[in-house]
Amino acid sequence: MKVLIIGSVAAGTSVAAKARRNDENAEITLYNADYDISYSICGIPYFLGGEVDELETLTPRSAAWFKKRYNVDIFTRHEVTSIDAKPLG
């Protein structure tokens, strides 16, 4: 089975992790337009207010960590503009 996920942060990474738990052999690929696949959006006001010193503390999961943990191919800084959904073969 092939799974293509567009977008990450909370929803996309959750879908990827759930897909992996459901099928260890699935080919899972995630595309994200931004640099980070996971960040604490709720923590941004604390960073802006100076209560959080390092912005990196708000990005707990990197693409490398997610690849190692869930075996998901992740492409950051990729914008998906169309999808060709015709069956292969």
C-alpha positions as CSV (number, residue, x, y, z in Angstrom):
1,M,0.0,0.0,0.0
2,K,1.2,3.5,-0.8
3,V,0.2,6.5,1.4
4,L,0.8,10.0,0.3
5,I,0.3,12.8,2.9
6,I,0.4,16.5,2.1
7,G,1.1,18.7,5.0
8,S,2.5,17.9,8.4
9,V,2.5,19.5,11.9
10,A,-0.3,17.9,14.0
11,A,-2.5,16.3,11.4
12,G,-0.1,15.0,8.8
13,T,2.4,13.5,11.2
14,S,-0.4,11.9,13.2
15,V,-1.8,10.3,10.0
16,A,1.7,9.1,9.1
17,A,2.2,7.5,12.5
18,K,-1.2,5.9,12.5
19,A,-0.7,4.5,8.9
20,R,2.6,3.0,10.0
21,R,1.0,1.3,13.0
22,N,-1.7,-0.1,10.7
23,D,0.7,-1.4,8.1
24,E,4.4,-2.0,8.8
25,N,5.0,-2.5,5.1
26,A,3.3,0.6,3.7
27,E,5.2,3.0,1.6
28,I,4.5,6.3,3.4
29,T,5.5,9.6,1.9
30,L,4.9,13.0,3.5
31,Y,5.3,16.4,1.7
32,N,5.5,19.6,3.6
33,A,5.9,23.2,2.3
34,D,7.7,24.4,5.4
35,Y,11.1,23.6,7.0
36,D,9.6,21.9,10.1
37,I,7.3,19.0,10.3
38,S,6.4,19.5,13.9
39,Y,6.2,22.5,16.1
40,S,4.3,23.8,19.1
41,I,2.1,26.6,17.6
42,C,0.7,27.2,21.1
43,G,4.2,28.1,22.3
44,I,4.8,30.9,19.7
45,P,3.3,33.6,22.0
46,Y,5.7,32.5,24.8
47,F,8.6,32.8,22.4
48,L,7.5,36.2,21.2
49,G,7.0,37.3,24.8
50,G,10.5,36.2,25.8
51,E,9.4,33.3,28.1
52,V,10.9,30.7,25.7
53,D,14.5,31.6,24.8
54,E,15.1,29.3,21.9
55,L,12.7,28.8,19.0
56,E,14.2,25.3,18.5
57,T,12.6,24.2,21.7
58,L,9.2,24.5,20.0
59,T,10.2,22.0,17.3
60,P,10.3,18.7,19.2
61,R,10.3,16.4,16.2
62,S,12.6,16.7,13.2
63,A,12.2,14.9,9.8
64,A,15.2,12.8,10.6
65,W,13.7,11.7,14.0
66,F,10.3,10.9,12.3
67,K,12.1,8.9,9.5
68,K,14.0,6.8,12.1
69,R,11.0,6.3,14.3
70,Y,8.2,5.6,11.7
71,N,10.1,4.9,8.5
72,V,8.3,7.7,6.6
73,D,9.9,9.4,3.7
74,I,9.6,13.2,4.3
75,F,10.2,16.0,1.8
76,T,10.3,19.4,3.4
77,R,10.2,22.6,1.4
78,H,8.1,20.9,-1.3
79,E,4.8,22.4,-2.4
80,V,2.3,20.0,-3.9
81,T,0.4,21.8,-6.7
82,S,-1.4,18.8,-8.3
83,I,-1.9,15.1,-7.9
84,D,-2.2,12.5,-10.7
85,A,-4.4,9.9,-9.0
86,K,-4.6,7.5,-11.9
87,P,-3.7,3.9,-11.0
88,L,-0.3,2.6,-11.8
89,G,0.2,-0.3,-14.1
